[in-house]
Amino acid sequence: MEIKNQKTKWENKLKETEKKYLPRPIRFTTLSDMDVLDLGTPLDLESFDYLKDLGFPGEYPYTRGVQPNMYRGRLWTMRQFAGFAGAAETNKRFKLLLQAGQMGLSTAFDMPTLMGYDADHPKSKGEVGKCGVSISSLEDMERLFDGIPLGEVTTSMTINGPAIVMMAMYFAVAEKQGVPREKVRGTLQNDILKEYIAQKEWLFPIKEGVKLVIDTVEFCTKHYPNWNTISISGYHIREAGATAVQELAFTLADGLAYIEASLKRGLKVDEFAPRLSFFFDVHNDFFEEIAKFRAARRMWSRLMKDRYGAENEKSLMLRTHAQTAGVSLTAQQPHNNIVRVALQGLAAVLGGTQSLHTNSMDETLALPTDETAKIALRTQQIIAEESGVAHIADPLGGSYFIEWLTNKTETQALDYIKRIDEMGGMIKAIERGFPQSEIANSAYHYQRQLEKKEKVIVGVNKYQTEEPKQTINTLYIDRSVEERQTRGLAELRKKRSKKAHEEAMRIVKEAAQNGQNLCDPVLQAVKAYATLGEICDVLKSVYGEYRETGVF
């Protein structure tokens, strides 16, 4: 009662102060437009139960982190998204980053690869190697990881529609290197649902797209125990214009859909759930992002325990990679992006991420140069080694404001999940266009706020300069890459065994027609040097292709 009385007096003082210093009433909100408290106090956490809602790091409900000692025991994995031109060029960048202290590889593929096209396909023209590395065959994948021991590094691959093919190529390279299956470690993004929601890089209809994802879950559960089969990705949902709450809700709802599909396949939750991981965006609102990570862990652990009866603690742990927000980078005054990335990276660490990619300052203009990629990596290393934030787990835990914001984020996200459940789950919701329309509305609302200067982007709608536009050196990919890749494919098709190739492709098609798990047939096909495009074309001949219904 005393706190309430004193707060009332303070609020009266605040109103008088604001009348004096603020020319007009201002609504203080997060980036996602949630109202922010005037001040956090115990009154905002009256029903808060420390052990039930917060607990200790490494213990259910994991609000404070998934490890008891967090970064005292081991720093987060520092990754830099790398991929451009051909396999040989990206291989050099991989080695440069490893020499600079990076702890894991993160592979970006070009648009033709993401869409399941070979480099010599007519639709690939002009795009080969432009936004990532061009990979059309096992031969390319062998060059990509030449001299890199796959039993000693972890590799993340951002690929979705044709993920099963890229995974097979990677496993084939590891096999050629003599790496035992249990030592192959890494993460396949493999989250096709978020493609239908946000990123739009799909190949097959939703049912068949999800079927391929579950094929990989089933196969890796049996044969590759340390491979993360799906990185359930909110990143692209956020980049499309979602709020932090929508990113959280739609990402976890995607995860629940994969759980349901895996259970229908006959898998037991504690067999496959420990190898699921997540991938979140880290935007500019410092405290909102920290609260989002904390709420995500608590929500996932409770959903897994209460809804699916998971008992393995690793099934309850939401392990996540994070990447700073590409959509927040500006072409105007691009050096400001270094500061944005540093703040976003710090928020990810205070939020308890297990892995982090920090964007380079020039990524809004082109793929990163060696210099800007190194600055982005050094940003993480400075946070880790100089700031002191890695010395204690969840240093903001117990903050009245952080706990209130974590609770509010969770409550609003759970409301979305309830609505999706009532629609029959995420697949049904996507078919109705629900998450797509919600994201579109949020993106429009934010754009209107920017135009009215209710939200500020430094150098864009405030603090602009009349000086000439800053020029920085950017990475240029010339057309010789496309010509080289095309020649290489022609040579590959001449020298591979025609008989082995045709037999492998026949088996893939029959397996698809019969509804079998396609992982082993695709693995044998890539070993016969069937190309990405050839395999995807066979699957399209069986499954058809997805056509999106417009959302208005």
Order of alpha helices (4+ residues) and beta strands (2+ residues): alpha-beta-alpha-beta-alpha-alpha-beta-alpha-beta-alpha-beta-beta-alpha-alpha-alpha-beta-alpha-alpha-beta-alpha-beta-alpha-alpha-alpha-alpha-alpha-alpha-alpha-alpha
